[in-house]
Amino acid sequence: MSDQRHTNLGLQGMSLGEDGHPHRRKTLRRALWVLLVVVVILILGGARTLLSRALGAQELRRSTAELAKIYVTTVPPKAGSGSDDLALPGTLQGVVESPLYARSTGYVVRWYKDIGAHVQKGDVLADVDTPEVDQQLSQAMANREQMVASLELAKTSYQRWVGLREKDAVSQQELDERRSTFDQAQANLAAADANMKRLQKLEGFKHVVAPFTGIVTRRNVDVGDLIDAGNGGATRELFRIAQADPLRIYIYVPQSYAQEVKVGQSVEVRLGELPGQAFEGKIARTAGAIDTATRTLQTEVSLPNPDGRLLPGAYVETRLKTAGSHALIAPSNALLLRAEGPRIAVVDSTGHARLKEVKLGREYGQSIEILAGLNADDALIINPPDSLNDGDAVTVRGPTPESGGPAPKAGA
């Protein structure tokens, strides 16, 4: 090979190296791979975002549909019984119960009977010292003596003037004046006698006595207490006496049961302190009219208490037998009060709520009597939401509280 060829070949190699260097081609390939990786990452990120959005939308639709469901609990209505017990509260009271007040103002000298003492009619309970009444009585007695002396003088003068008039020694006018003086003296003596008897009666009230046979249930005085006459103002009672056999109870029967209350009807009486024991009383009398304020009938129950086990003032529960109804009984929390009237929501066979118009009867507290509008096989919705409308799809969940069995499924 000639030198010229070697020179040409060297120049040609040099030119190739300058136009397509191998490092440049590697850099281009790396850039292409990086671009490809970035594009793939972007595609994967976009796909992940789209998938996440699709899953979120699906979950939103599912939760929205779940929240849109109305879950309810149902119970069947109960059949009314043929008889009912009407329970009413009451308070035991003595058949005769009276507070005793002082009739004369004075100081308590001594008392003889304390609480719980059995007393007979006429027994002295306390003595009261009445110095003012004593003084007034002495003054009245002295005044009466003056009236007696004046009457004697007027009588003598009148008789003397009658004799003088017969002799025509005095005029008729003068005789009439003497007669008037005599009549006035008689009237003054009568007034003095009345005043003295009144004060003597007040003197008799120095002894506080029992007006009837019973038990002393309260004593509010002690020796040395100042007491005022009468029971007005701040005057306090001295004693309280009650006759504990028989006892009486006042109950207030609702108007809906008033027609069933009869005199002589048996009433069961129970005390919480004596569980398992019942006492029988009788209806003694009724008010005969409904109280317009409470719409109740005041009724008095007489309860024998020969052994004294029952104490006046105790709280009792009375039970009165009344004629029941065969109408259906529904829970009170199943009732919907709408502007168009009372409604009760039931679940039909297709799983939809139906608002039934009902006619209400007696109210028993946690339940209410339904006179019309329900069937015995209806499934009543308990605590229905106020937004529930007729035809809304509902889902019954859990066993019914009444049967405890599985509830029928109703889909939305």
VEXVEXRO-341785 format. One record per residue (C-alpha): x negated, y, z; residue in three letters. Coordinates in Angstrom, 1 decimal. Example, Ala and Ser with C-alpha at 12.3 -4.5 7.8 and 13.67 -1.06 7.14 Angstrom:
# VEXVEXRO-341785
(site (-12.3, -4.5, 7.8), "Ala")
(site (-13.7, -1.1, 7.1), "Ser")
# end
This chain:
# VEXVEXRO-341785
(site (0.0, 0.0, 0.0), "Met")
(site (-1.3, 3.3, -0.9), "Ser")
(site (-1.9, 6.2, 1.4), "Asp")
(site (0.8, 8.2, -0.5), "Gln")
(site (3.4, 5.5, 0.2), "Arg")
(site (2.5, 5.4, 3.9), "His")
(site (2.9, 9.1, 4.0), "Thr")
(site (6.3, 9.0, 2.4), "Asn")
(site (7.5, 6.3, 4.7), "Leu")
(site (6.4, 8.3, 7.7), "Gly")
(site (8.1, 11.4, 6.5), "Leu")
(site (11.3, 9.4, 5.9), "Gln")
(site (11.3, 7.9, 9.4), "Gly")
(site (10.7, 11.3, 10.8), "Met")
(site (13.7, 12.7, 9.0), "Ser")
(site (16.0, 9.8, 10.2), "Leu")
(site (15.0, 10.5, 13.7), "Gly")
(site (15.9, 14.1, 13.4), "Glu")
(site (19.3, 13.5, 11.8), "Asp")
(site (20.7, 10.5, 13.9), "Gly")
(site (18.9, 10.3, 17.2), "His")
(site (20.0, 7.2, 19.2), "Pro")
(site (20.6, 9.1, 22.5), "His")
(site (23.2, 11.2, 20.8), "Arg")
(site (25.1, 8.2, 19.7), "Arg")
(site (25.2, 6.8, 23.3), "Lys")
(site (26.5, 10.1, 24.6), "Thr")
(site (29.3, 10.1, 22.1), "Leu")
(site (30.2, 6.5, 23.0), "Arg")
(site (30.3, 7.4, 26.7), "Arg")
(site (32.5, 10.4, 26.2), "Ala")
(site (34.9, 8.3, 24.2), "Leu")
(site (35.1, 5.7, 27.0), "Trp")
(site (35.6, 8.4, 29.6), "Val")
(site (38.4, 9.9, 27.5), "Leu")
(site (40.0, 6.5, 27.1), "Leu")
(site (39.8, 5.9, 30.9), "Val")
(site (41.4, 9.3, 31.6), "Val")
(site (44.2, 8.7, 29.1), "Val")
(site (44.9, 5.3, 30.7), "Val")
(site (44.9, 6.7, 34.2), "Ile")
(site (47.3, 9.5, 33.1), "Leu")
(site (49.5, 6.9, 31.4), "Ile")
(site (49.5, 4.7, 34.5), "Leu")
(site (50.2, 7.8, 36.8), "Gly")
(site (53.1, 8.9, 34.6), "Gly")
(site (54.5, 5.4, 34.5), "Ala")
(site (54.2, 5.2, 38.3), "Arg")
(site (56.0, 8.6, 38.7), "Thr")
(site (58.8, 7.6, 36.4), "Leu")
(site (59.2, 4.2, 38.2), "Leu")
(site (59.2, 6.0, 41.6), "Ser")
(site (61.8, 8.4, 40.4), "Arg")
(site (64.0, 5.6, 39.0), "Ala")
(site (63.7, 3.6, 42.2), "Leu")
(site (64.5, 6.8, 44.3), "Gly")
(site (67.6, 7.5, 42.1), "Ala")
(site (68.7, 3.9, 42.5), "Gln")
(site (68.3, 4.1, 46.3), "Glu")
(site (70.1, 7.4, 46.4), "Leu")
(site (73.0, 5.9, 44.5), "Arg")
(site (73.0, 2.9, 46.8), "Arg")
(site (72.9, 5.0, 50.0), "Ser")
(site (75.5, 7.4, 48.7), "Thr")
(site (77.8, 4.5, 47.9), "Ala")
(site (77.1, 3.0, 51.4), "Glu")
(site (77.9, 6.3, 53.1), "Leu")
(site (81.0, 6.8, 51.1), "Ala")
(site (82.5, 3.6, 52.6), "Lys")
(site (84.9, 4.0, 55.4), "Ile")
(site (84.3, 1.4, 58.1), "Tyr")
(site (87.3, 0.7, 60.4), "Val")
(site (88.3, -1.6, 63.2), "Thr")
(site (91.8, -3.0, 63.3), "Thr")
(site (94.1, -4.6, 65.9), "Val")
(site (97.6, -6.1, 65.5), "Pro")
(site (100.5, -4.4, 67.3), "Pro")
(site (101.9, -6.1, 70.4), "Lys")
(site (105.4, -7.2, 70.9), "Ala")
(site (107.3, -5.4, 73.7), "Gly")
(site (108.4, -7.4, 76.7), "Ser")
(site (111.9, -7.7, 78.0), "Gly")
(site (111.1, -5.9, 81.2), "Ser")
(site (108.6, -3.4, 82.4), "Asp")
(site (107.2, -2.3, 85.8), "Asp")
(site (107.1, 1.5, 86.2), "Leu")
(site (104.2, 2.4, 88.4), "Ala")
(site (104.4, 5.7, 90.2), "Leu")
(site (102.2, 7.3, 92.9), "Pro")
(site (103.7, 8.3, 96.3), "Gly")
(site (102.9, 9.4, 99.8), "Thr")
(site (104.2, 7.7, 103.0), "Leu")
(site (106.2, 10.1, 105.2), "Gln")
(site (108.1, 9.6, 108.4), "Gly")
(site (111.8, 9.4, 108.0), "Val")
(site (111.9, 12.4, 110.4), "Val")
(site (108.8, 14.5, 110.5), "Glu")
(site (108.7, 18.0, 112.1), "Ser")
(site (106.2, 20.6, 113.2), "Pro")
(site (106.7, 22.2, 116.7), "Leu")
(site (106.2, 25.9, 117.2), "Tyr")
(site (106.3, 28.1, 120.2), "Ala")
(site (109.5, 30.0, 120.9), "Arg")
(site (107.9, 32.3, 123.5), "Ser")
(site (104.7, 34.2, 123.3), "Thr")
(site (102.2, 33.3, 126.0), "Gly")
(site (99.3, 31.1, 127.1), "Tyr")
(site (99.0, 27.3, 127.1), "Val")
(site (98.8, 26.2, 130.8), "Val")
(site (98.5, 22.5, 130.1), "Arg")
(site (99.4, 19.8, 127.5), "Trp")
(site (100.5, 16.3, 128.3), "Tyr")
(site (100.6, 14.3, 125.0), "Lys")
(site (97.7, 13.9, 122.5), "Asp")
(site (97.6, 12.5, 119.0), "Ile")
(site (98.9, 8.9, 118.7), "Gly")
(site (101.1, 9.2, 121.8), "Ala")
(site (104.5, 7.6, 121.5), "His")
(site (107.0, 10.1, 122.9), "Val")
(site (110.7, 9.9, 123.7), "Gln")
(site (113.2, 12.6, 122.9), "Lys")
(site (113.0, 15.3, 125.7), "Gly")
(site (109.5, 14.4, 126.8), "Asp")
(site (107.4, 17.5, 127.8), "Val")
(site (104.5, 18.0, 125.5), "Leu")
(site (103.0, 21.2, 126.9), "Ala")
(site (103.7, 24.1, 129.3), "Asp")
(site (103.4, 27.7, 128.2), "Val")
(site (102.9, 30.7, 130.6), "Asp")
(site (105.0, 33.7, 129.5), "Thr")
(site (104.4, 36.6, 131.8), "Pro")
(site (106.0, 39.1, 129.5), "Glu")
(site (109.2, 37.1, 129.2), "Val")
(site (109.2, 36.7, 133.0), "Asp")
(site (109.0, 40.5, 133.4), "Gln")
(site (111.7, 41.1, 130.9), "Gln")
(site (114.0, 38.6, 132.7), "Leu")
(site (113.4, 40.3, 136.0), "Ser")
(site (114.2, 43.7, 134.4), "Gln")
(site (117.3, 42.3, 132.8), "Ala")
(site (118.5, 40.8, 136.1), "Met")
(site (118.1, 44.2, 137.8), "Ala")
(site (119.9, 45.9, 135.0), "Asn")
(site (122.8, 43.5, 135.4), "Arg")
(site (123.0, 44.4, 139.1), "Glu")
(site (123.3, 48.1, 138.1), "Gln")
(site (126.0, 47.2, 135.6), "Met")
(site (127.9, 45.3, 138.3), "Val")
(site (127.7, 48.3, 140.6), "Ala")
(site (128.9, 50.7, 137.9), "Ser")
(site (131.7, 48.4, 137.0), "Leu")
(site (132.9, 48.2, 140.7), "Glu")
(site (132.8, 52.0, 140.9), "Leu")
(site (134.7, 52.4, 137.6), "Ala")
(site (137.3, 49.8, 138.6), "Lys")
(site (137.9, 51.5, 142.0), "Thr")
(site (138.2, 55.0, 140.4), "Ser")
(site (140.6, 53.7, 137.7), "Tyr")
(site (142.9, 52.0, 140.3), "Gln")
(site (142.9, 55.2, 142.4), "Arg")
(site (143.8, 57.3, 139.4), "Trp")
(site (146.6, 54.9, 138.5), "Val")
(site (148.2, 55.6, 141.9), "Gly")
(site (147.7, 59.4, 141.5), "Leu")
(site (149.4, 59.2, 138.1), "Arg")
(site (152.4, 57.5, 139.6), "Glu")
(site (152.7, 60.5, 141.9), "Lys")
(site (152.2, 62.8, 139.0), "Asp")
(site (149.1, 64.2, 140.7), "Ala")
(site (146.9, 63.9, 137.7), "Val")
(site (147.4, 64.1, 133.9), "Ser")
(site (147.6, 61.2, 131.6), "Gln")
(site (144.5, 62.4, 129.9), "Gln")
(site (142.5, 62.1, 133.1), "Glu")
(site (143.9, 58.6, 133.6), "Leu")
(site (142.9, 57.6, 130.1), "Asp")
(site (139.4, 58.8, 130.7), "Glu")
(site (139.1, 56.7, 133.8), "Arg")
(site (140.4, 53.7, 131.9), "Arg")
(site (137.8, 54.3, 129.2), "Ser")
(site (135.0, 54.5, 131.8), "Thr")
(site (136.2, 51.2, 133.3), "Phe")
(site (136.3, 49.5, 129.9), "Asp")
(site (132.8, 50.8, 129.1), "Gln")
(site (131.5, 49.5, 132.4), "Ala")
(site (132.9, 46.0, 131.6), "Gln")
(site (131.2, 46.1, 128.1), "Ala")
(site (127.9, 47.1, 129.6), "Asn")
(site (128.1, 44.3, 132.1), "Leu")
(site (128.8, 41.8, 129.3), "Ala")
(site (125.8, 43.1, 127.3), "Ala")
(site (123.6, 42.8, 130.4), "Ala")
(site (124.8, 39.2, 130.9), "Asp")
(site (124.1, 38.3, 127.3), "Ala")
(site (120.6, 39.8, 127.5), "Asn")
(site (119.8, 38.0, 130.7), "Met")
(site (121.0, 34.7, 129.3), "Lys")
(site (118.8, 35.2, 126.2), "Arg")
(site (115.8, 35.7, 128.3), "Leu")
(site (116.7, 32.7, 130.5), "Gln")
(site (116.8, 30.6, 127.3), "Lys")
(site (113.4, 31.9, 126.4), "Leu")
(site (112.2, 30.9, 129.9), "Glu")
(site (113.4, 27.4, 129.0), "Gly")
(site (111.0, 27.4, 126.0), "Phe")
(site (108.1, 27.6, 128.4), "Lys")
(site (108.2, 23.8, 128.2), "His")
(site (107.6, 22.4, 124.7), "Val")
(site (109.6, 19.1, 124.4), "Val")
(site (109.9, 16.4, 121.8), "Ala")
(site (113.0, 16.9, 119.7), "Pro")
(site (113.2, 13.2, 118.8), "Phe")
(site (111.5, 9.9, 119.5), "Thr")
(site (108.3, 9.4, 117.5), "Gly")
(site (104.5, 9.6, 117.4), "Ile")
(site (102.4, 12.7, 117.9), "Val")
(site (100.4, 13.0, 114.7), "Thr")
(site (98.8, 16.4, 115.3), "Arg")
(site (97.9, 18.6, 118.3), "Arg")
(site (96.5, 22.0, 117.5), "Asn")
(site (96.4, 23.7, 120.9), "Val")
(site (94.3, 23.5, 124.1), "Asp")
(site (94.5, 25.0, 127.6), "Val")
(site (94.2, 28.8, 127.5), "Gly")
(site (95.1, 29.3, 123.9), "Asp")
(site (97.2, 32.3, 123.1), "Leu")
(site (100.2, 31.4, 121.0), "Ile")
(site (102.8, 33.6, 119.2), "Asp")
(site (106.5, 32.9, 119.0), "Ala")
(site (108.0, 31.7, 115.8), "Gly")
(site (106.4, 30.2, 112.6), "Asn")
(site (105.8, 33.2, 110.5), "Gly")
(site (102.6, 34.9, 109.6), "Gly")
(site (99.5, 33.4, 111.1), "Ala")
(site (101.4, 31.4, 113.7), "Thr")
(site (100.2, 27.9, 113.9), "Arg")
(site (102.1, 24.8, 114.8), "Glu")
(site (101.5, 23.4, 118.3), "Leu")
(site (102.3, 19.7, 117.6), "Phe")
(site (103.6, 17.6, 114.8), "Arg")
(site (105.8, 14.5, 115.4), "Ile")
(site (106.8, 11.8, 113.0), "Ala")
(site (109.2, 8.9, 113.3), "Gln")
(site (107.3, 6.1, 111.5), "Ala")
(site (110.1, 3.5, 111.3), "Asp")
(site (111.4, 3.6, 108.7), "Pro")
(site (109.2, 5.5, 106.3), "Leu")
(site (110.2, 7.4, 103.2), "Arg")
(site (108.5, 7.9, 99.9), "Ile")
(site (109.3, 10.6, 97.3), "Tyr")
(site (108.6, 9.5, 93.8), "Ile")
(site (109.3, 11.4, 90.6), "Tyr")
(site (110.7, 9.2, 87.8), "Val")
(site (110.2, 10.4, 84.2), "Pro")
(site (113.4, 11.4, 82.4), "Gln")
(site (113.2, 8.5, 80.0), "Ser")
(site (113.7, 6.1, 83.0), "Tyr")
(site (116.1, 8.2, 85.0), "Ala")
(site (119.2, 6.4, 83.8), "Gln")
(site (117.9, 3.1, 85.1), "Glu")
(site (117.4, 4.3, 88.7), "Val")
(site (120.1, 3.1, 91.0), "Lys")
(site (120.7, 3.6, 94.8), "Val")
(site (119.8, 0.3, 96.6), "Gly")
(site (117.4, -0.8, 93.9), "Gln")
(site (114.3, -2.7, 95.2), "Ser")
(site (110.9, -1.0, 94.9), "Val")
(site (107.6, -2.7, 95.4), "Glu")
(site (105.1, -0.7, 97.5), "Val")
(site (101.3, -1.5, 97.5), "Arg")
(site (98.3, 0.0, 99.3), "Leu")
(site (94.8, -0.1, 98.0), "Gly")
(site (93.6, -0.9, 101.5), "Glu")
(site (95.7, -4.0, 101.7), "Leu")
(site (95.0, -5.9, 98.5), "Pro")
(site (97.4, -8.7, 97.6), "Gly")
(site (100.1, -7.5, 100.0), "Gln")
(site (103.3, -5.9, 98.8), "Ala")
(site (106.1, -4.2, 100.8), "Phe")
(site (109.6, -4.0, 99.7), "Glu")
(site (111.6, -0.7, 99.9), "Gly")
(site (115.0, 0.4, 98.7), "Lys")
(site (116.0, 3.5, 96.8), "Ile")
(site (117.9, 5.5, 99.4), "Ala")
(site (119.0, 8.5, 97.2), "Arg")
(site (118.2, 10.5, 94.2), "Thr")
(site (118.3, 14.2, 93.4), "Ala")
(site (121.0, 13.6, 90.8), "Gly")
(site (119.5, 16.1, 88.4), "Ala")
(site (116.4, 16.3, 86.2), "Ile")
(site (113.8, 18.9, 87.3), "Asp")
(site (113.5, 21.3, 84.3), "Thr")
(site (109.8, 22.1, 85.2), "Ala")
(site (108.6, 18.5, 85.2), "Thr")
(site (111.4, 16.6, 83.5), "Arg")
(site (111.5, 14.1, 86.3), "Thr")
(site (114.1, 12.8, 88.7), "Leu")
(site (113.2, 13.1, 92.4), "Gln")
(site (113.9, 9.8, 94.1), "Thr")
(site (113.6, 8.9, 97.8), "Glu")
(site (112.5, 5.3, 98.8), "Val")
(site (113.2, 4.0, 102.3), "Ser")
(site (110.6, 1.6, 103.5), "Leu")
(site (110.9, -0.4, 106.8), "Pro")
(site (107.9, -0.3, 109.1), "Asn")
(site (108.8, -2.2, 112.3), "Pro")
(site (105.3, -3.3, 113.2), "Asp")
(site (103.7, 0.2, 112.4), "Gly")
(site (101.2, -1.2, 110.0), "Arg")
(site (101.9, 1.5, 107.5), "Leu")
(site (100.7, 5.0, 108.5), "Leu")
(site (102.4, 8.2, 107.5), "Pro")
(site (100.4, 10.2, 105.0), "Gly")
(site (98.9, 7.2, 103.2), "Ala")
(site (98.7, 7.1, 99.4), "Tyr")
(site (100.7, 4.2, 97.9), "Val")
(site (101.6, 2.9, 94.5), "Glu")
(site (105.3, 2.1, 93.9), "Thr")
(site (106.5, -0.3, 91.2), "Arg")
(site (110.0, 0.0, 89.9), "Leu")
(site (111.6, -2.7, 87.7), "Lys")
(site (113.1, -1.2, 84.5), "Thr")
(site (114.7, -2.7, 81.4), "Ala")
(site (112.0, -3.3, 78.8), "Gly")
(site (112.2, -3.0, 75.0), "Ser")
(site (111.4, -5.5, 72.3), "His")
(site (109.9, -2.7, 70.1), "Ala")
(site (106.2, -3.0, 69.0), "Leu")
(site (103.5, -1.5, 71.2), "Ile")
(site (100.5, 0.2, 69.5), "Ala")
(site (97.3, 1.6, 71.1), "Pro")
(site (97.5, 5.4, 71.6), "Ser")
(site (94.2, 5.9, 69.7), "Asn")
(site (95.8, 4.5, 66.5), "Ala")
(site (98.2, 7.4, 66.3), "Leu")
(site (97.6, 10.2, 63.8), "Leu")
(site (99.4, 13.5, 64.4), "Leu")
(site (99.9, 15.2, 61.1), "Arg")
(site (101.9, 18.2, 60.1), "Ala")
(site (104.5, 16.0, 58.5), "Glu")
(site (104.9, 14.0, 61.7), "Gly")
(site (103.3, 11.1, 63.5), "Pro")
(site (101.5, 8.5, 61.4), "Arg")
(site (99.7, 5.2, 61.9), "Ile")
(site (97.1, 3.9, 59.5), "Ala")
(site (97.1, 0.3, 58.5), "Val")
(site (95.0, -1.8, 56.1), "Val")
(site (96.8, -3.5, 53.3), "Asp")
(site (95.9, -6.7, 51.5), "Ser")
(site (93.8, -4.9, 48.9), "Thr")
(site (91.6, -3.2, 51.4), "Gly")
(site (93.1, 0.3, 51.2), "His")
(site (94.5, 2.4, 54.0), "Ala")
(site (98.2, 3.1, 54.2), "Arg")
(site (99.6, 5.9, 56.4), "Leu")
(site (103.0, 4.7, 57.8), "Lys")
(site (105.5, 7.1, 59.2), "Glu")
(site (106.6, 5.9, 62.6), "Val")
(site (109.2, 6.7, 65.3), "Lys")
(site (107.7, 7.0, 68.8), "Leu")
(site (109.3, 5.7, 71.9), "Gly")
(site (108.0, 5.5, 75.5), "Arg")
(site (104.4, 6.4, 76.3), "Glu")
(site (102.5, 4.0, 78.6), "Tyr")
(site (99.2, 5.9, 78.8), "Gly")
(site (96.8, 3.9, 76.7), "Gln")
(site (99.6, 2.5, 74.5), "Ser")
(site (102.8, 3.8, 73.0), "Ile")
(site (106.1, 2.3, 71.9), "Glu")
(site (106.9, 2.3, 68.2), "Ile")
(site (110.6, 2.1, 67.5), "Leu")
(site (110.4, 2.0, 63.7), "Ala")
(site (107.8, 2.0, 60.9), "Gly")
(site (105.6, -0.9, 61.8), "Leu")
(site (105.6, -4.6, 61.1), "Asn")
(site (104.3, -7.3, 63.5), "Ala")
(site (101.6, -8.5, 61.0), "Asp")
(site (100.2, -5.0, 60.3), "Asp")
(site (96.5, -4.4, 60.9), "Ala")
(site (96.3, -1.1, 62.8), "Leu")
(site (93.2, 1.1, 62.3), "Ile")
(site (91.7, 2.1, 65.7), "Ile")
(site (90.4, 5.7, 66.0), "Asn")
(site (91.0, 6.6, 62.3), "Pro")
(site (89.1, 9.6, 61.0), "Pro")
(site (91.1, 12.8, 60.6), "Asp")
(site (90.0, 12.9, 56.9), "Ser")
(site (91.6, 9.5, 56.2), "Leu")
(site (94.2, 9.7, 53.4), "Asn")
(site (96.7, 7.3, 52.1), "Asp")
(site (95.1, 5.0, 49.5), "Gly")
(site (91.5, 5.4, 50.7), "Asp")
(site (89.4, 2.3, 50.4), "Ala")
(site (88.2, 1.0, 53.7), "Val")
(site (85.9, -1.8, 55.0), "Thr")
(site (87.0, -3.7, 58.1), "Val")
(site (84.0, -4.5, 60.2), "Arg")
(site (83.5, -6.8, 63.2), "Gly")
(site (86.1, -9.0, 65.0), "Pro")
(site (89.3, -7.4, 66.1), "Thr")
(site (89.4, -6.5, 69.8), "Pro")
(site (92.7, -8.3, 70.3), "Glu")
(site (92.0, -11.7, 68.6), "Ser")
(site (88.2, -11.8, 68.8), "Gly")
(site (88.2, -13.8, 65.5), "Gly")
(site (86.7, -12.8, 62.2), "Pro")
(site (88.3, -9.8, 60.6), "Ala")
(site (89.6, -10.0, 57.0), "Pro")
(site (87.2, -8.5, 54.5), "Lys")
(site (88.3, -5.7, 52.4), "Ala")
(site (86.0, -4.3, 49.8), "Gly")
(site (85.7, -0.7, 48.7), "Ala")
# end
